Amino acid sequence: LVPTEELRGHLAAHGFHNLRLLARGVDTRLFSPSRRTEALRREWGVEAAQPVVLYVGRLAAEKNLQLAVAAFQAIREERPDARFVLVGDGPLASSLQKAHPDFVFRGTRHGKDLATHYASADLFLFPSLTETFGNVTLEAMASGLAVVAFDYAAARQHIVHGRSGMRVACTDAAAFVLAARRLALWPEHRQALGREARRAAETLDWSLISRSLEDLFVEYTQ
């Protein structure tokens, strides 16, 4: 069982057989736009109209965080009031905090607290090129966020470019920055993408994925 068609093709090319797709799921009751709260945004020092850019994940070199930083800096050239919130921890935490004291570092979050952080942001940047899947992409989509990510793994499998998020050609850093900048400056489109992202994520609720797994078990026992 593999989570993406991309991985199925990769394994098939290396001689594996009997490969079936079983999508990764997301808890759409936990991760939901309904958890958005102005109280948390005020903690970040943000008023209602200010755009909040979010990253969730390890603060580590393999996550390509410098690209997310570059994208945010491009956004701030047009929207000086934009705020960058980073959720997670890792070896780059200290150096990032020193280099960017104006960013909001929230450390590791879990459960409803994490879900509230997602829902209270406006735009999700995922610059990593080292993921086998990227669960945070689905969590952001379920939370009603527009996502900018490279065209592989979870984004390739579940984002319809220009409809439920933005997929950028792998390694095209300039295109990633441009997509992030455009969405930050175009709230109506950003919100429309977020609504479609939520609808897409609802088809990936764990209850539906569990039924798919049961169907596969039944198929192989007949």
C-alpha positions in Angstrom: 0.0 0.0 0.0 1.4 3.4 -1.0 0.0 6.9 -0.3 0.5 8.5 -3.8 0.5 7.5 -7.5 3.9 9.0 -7.7 5.3 6.5 -5.2 3.4 3.6 -6.8 5.1 4.4 -10.2 8.5 4.7 -8.5 8.2 1.3 -6.8 6.8 -0.3 -10.0 9.8 0.9 -11.9 12.0 -0.9 -9.4 10.3 -4.2 -9.8 7.7 -4.2 -7.1 4.3 -5.8 -7.8 0.8 -5.9 -6.4 0.9 -2.2 -5.5 -2.3 -0.5 -4.4 -3.1 3.1 -3.5 -4.3 3.9 0.0 -4.5 7.7 0.5 -3.2 9.3 3.7 -6.1 10.8 5.7 -6.7 13.8 7.9 -8.9 14.4 10.9 -11.3 16.9 9.4 -13.1 17.4 12.8 -9.9 18.4 14.5 -8.4 20.4 11.6 -11.2 22.8 10.6 -11.7 26.4 9.6 -14.2 26.7 12.5 -11.2 26.8 14.9 -10.1 30.2 13.6 -9.9 32.7 16.4 -9.1 36.4 16.6 -7.8 35.9 20.2 -4.9 33.9 18.9 -4.2 36.3 16.1 -4.0 39.1 18.7 -1.4 37.0 20.5 0.6 37.1 17.3 0.2 40.9 17.2 -2.2 40.8 14.2 -5.4 42.6 13.5 -8.2 41.2 11.4 -7.1 42.5 8.0 -3.4 41.7 8.3 -2.2 38.6 6.3 -0.6 35.8 8.3 1.7 33.4 6.6 2.2 30.0 8.3 4.8 27.3 8.3 4.4 24.1 10.3 7.1 21.5 10.6 10.7 20.9 11.8 12.9 23.9 11.8 15.7 22.1 10.0 17.9 22.6 6.9 16.2 19.8 4.9 12.9 21.7 5.0 14.2 24.4 2.7 13.1 27.1 5.1 15.2 29.8 3.6 12.8 29.7 0.6 9.8 30.3 2.9 11.7 33.2 4.4 12.4 34.7 1.0 8.8 34.3 0.0 7.7 36.1 3.1 10.1 38.9 2.6 8.7 39.3 -0.9 5.2 39.5 0.5 6.3 42.1 3.1 7.6 44.4 0.4 4.0 44.9 -0.6 2.4 44.2 2.7 4.7 45.5 5.5 2.0 44.5 8.0 2.2 40.8 7.1 3.2 38.4 9.8 5.1 35.1 9.6 4.2 32.4 12.1 6.4 29.3 12.5 5.1 26.3 14.4 7.7 23.6 15.2 11.2 23.2 16.6 14.5 21.9 15.4 18.2 22.7 15.0 17.6 26.0 13.1 15.2 27.4 15.7 17.9 29.5 17.5 19.5 30.9 14.4 16.2 31.8 12.8 15.0 33.6 15.9 18.2 35.6 16.0 18.1 36.5 12.3 14.4 37.3 12.3 13.2 38.6 15.7 10.1 40.0 14.0 8.8 36.5 13.1 6.5 34.7 15.5 7.9 31.4 16.8 5.4 29.2 18.5 7.4 26.0 19.2 5.8 22.6 19.0 2.0 22.4 19.2 -0.3 19.5 19.3 -4.0 18.6 19.1 -6.6 21.4 19.2 -3.9 24.0 19.9 -2.1 23.0 16.6 -5.4 23.0 14.7 -6.2 26.5 16.0 -2.9 27.8 14.8 -3.6 26.4 11.3 -7.1 27.9 11.1 -6.1 31.3 12.4 -3.6 31.9 9.6 -4.3 32.9 6.0 -1.6 31.3 3.8 0.4 28.1 4.2 3.9 27.8 2.7 5.5 24.4 2.4 8.9 24.7 0.7 10.2 21.3 1.5 11.5 19.0 -1.3 12.5 16.1 1.0 9.1 14.7 2.0 7.8 11.1 1.4 4.3 12.6 1.7 3.9 15.8 3.8 1.0 15.4 6.2 1.0 19.1 7.0 -0.3 19.8 3.5 -3.5 17.9 4.3 -3.8 19.5 7.7 -3.5 23.0 6.2 -6.1 22.1 3.5 -8.5 20.8 6.0 -8.1 24.0 8.0 -9.2 26.0 5.0 -5.8 27.5 4.0 -4.5 28.2 0.6 -1.3 26.2 0.2 1.8 26.9 -1.8 3.9 23.8 -2.3 6.1 22.1 -4.8 4.5 19.7 -7.3 5.2 16.4 -5.7 4.1 14.2 -2.8 0.9 15.3 -1.1 0.5 18.5 -3.1 0.7 16.6 -6.4 -1.8 14.0 -5.2 -4.4 16.3 -3.7 -4.0 19.9 -4.8 -5.7 21.0 -8.1 -3.4 23.8 -9.2 -5.2 27.2 -9.2 -8.4 25.7 -7.7 -7.5 24.2 -4.3 -4.0 25.5 -3.9 -0.8 26.4 -5.8 1.6 23.7 -7.1 5.0 24.9 -8.3 7.4 23.0 -10.5 10.0 21.3 -8.3 13.1 23.5 -7.5 11.6 26.6 -9.2 12.2 28.9 -6.2 11.3 32.0 -8.2 7.9 30.6 -9.0 7.3 29.6 -5.4 8.0 33.1 -4.2 5.8 34.6 -6.9 2.9 32.3 -6.1 3.2 33.2 -2.4 3.4 36.9 -3.1 0.3 36.8 -5.4 -1.8 35.0 -2.9 -0.8 37.2 -0.1 -1.9 40.2 -2.1 -5.1 38.7 -3.5 -7.3 37.8 -0.5 -10.4 36.9 -2.5 -8.5 34.2 -4.6 -6.7 33.0 -1.5 -9.9 32.5 0.4 -11.5 30.7 -2.6 -8.6 28.3 -2.8 -9.0 27.7 0.9 -12.6 26.8 0.6 -11.9 24.3 -2.2 -9.0 22.9 -0.2 -11.3 22.2 2.7 -13.8 20.5 0.3 -11.0 18.3 -1.1 -9.8 17.4 2.4 -13.3 16.3 3.5 -12.9 13.5 1.0 -9.8 12.3 2.9 -11.3 12.1 6.4 -9.9 9.1 8.2 -13.3 7.5 8.4 -13.4 7.3 4.6 -9.8 6.1 4.3 -10.6 3.3 6.9 -13.4 2.1 4.7 -11.1 2.0 1.7 -8.7 -0.2 3.7 -11.5 -2.5 4.7 -12.5 -2.8 1.1 -9.0 -3.8 0.2 -8.9 -6.4 2.9 -12.2 -7.8 1.6 -11.0 -7.9 -2.0 -7.8 -9.9 -1.0 -9.7 -12.4 1.1 -12.3 -13.3 -1.5 
